[in-house]
Every structure is written in C-alpha cells, then in structure tokens.
Amino acid sequence: MTTEHTDPPNLSRANPPTLSRVNPPTLSRPAGFSHAVVATGSRVVFLAGQTALDTDGKVVGDTLPEQFERALTNLLGALHAAGGTPADLARVTVYATDVAAYRTHARELGGIWRRLAGRDYPAMAVVGITRLWDEEALVELDGFAVLG
C-alpha cells in the first residue's frame, strides 16, 4: 500500500521522540556524527537514498559540495513531508563515489550539514562506492528518523 503525503501528517508532539546521543570516552571524539543514538518514539521513518536530483529528475551541481547540499536538502524534504525535523534523524548513511574527495571537502560538507540540519548529529557512516544509479551523481544519503 502506498500513501502519498503532500503536507506533513498531523502529528501530536505531546510525546516527542527522545534521541540521546552517546559518545563514550573510550572511543575517539566524534566529528560530525554520534557514535550511537538511543531512540524512543512511536513512529520510525525510513528515508530512501537521495542524490542531487532536481524536480525534473536531473542531477544538479558539478562539485561534491553542491551535490551534497542538494542531496541533503532532498533527504530533509522527504523527512519534513513525513512530519519530521532534522533533530529526529537517528541514522544517516552517506555513499560517496570518491571518499578521498569527501575527506578533502569534509569541513565544507560539515558546514552545509550544520546550516541545513543543525548540530544534533545522527549516527553516521560514509561508504565508498564505485558508482550510483545516475552516473553523474557523486553522493547519496539515506537514513531513518524516529518521530514522537
């Protein structure tokens, strides 16, 4: 069964989700992610992989930072449509066609993340891959969120 939402569902925030970031001192200090996220809530939203596609289905942006910003905007747009906010993200996986370029641009990508999603970092991983579905795509993000 497929349900399409054009507006966020009417959700009560009487019992908001709780996402506790866990970063034990026995692990290296995280930069731009949390080692673990303990989530409680009543709904889980699974977010499909998002690349830098525009509304016409064309990849936009020539650089990794440009594509990352569009992919994150798309991911957050899907989350918002499901009734969530960036603070509800529990897990995000980043698939990059060039991990070395991702590391080179890490500071800039972190700035994009903070501007669009804030500083409540989900548990994250960056995975190097050969290519994505759209050959022009350099990065894809997927994840899940827990809503109250």
HUCOR-V834017 format. One record per helix or strand of 2 or more residues. SS is the DSSP state (a for helix, b for strand). FROM is the first residue (numbers start at 0). LEN is the number of residues. Records with the same first field share a line. If there is no record, write none. Layout:
BEGIN
SS: FROM-LEN  FROM-LEN
END
This chain:
BEGIN
b: 17-5  35-5  42-8  88-8  122-6  138-9
a: 63-18  85-3  98-6  105-12
END
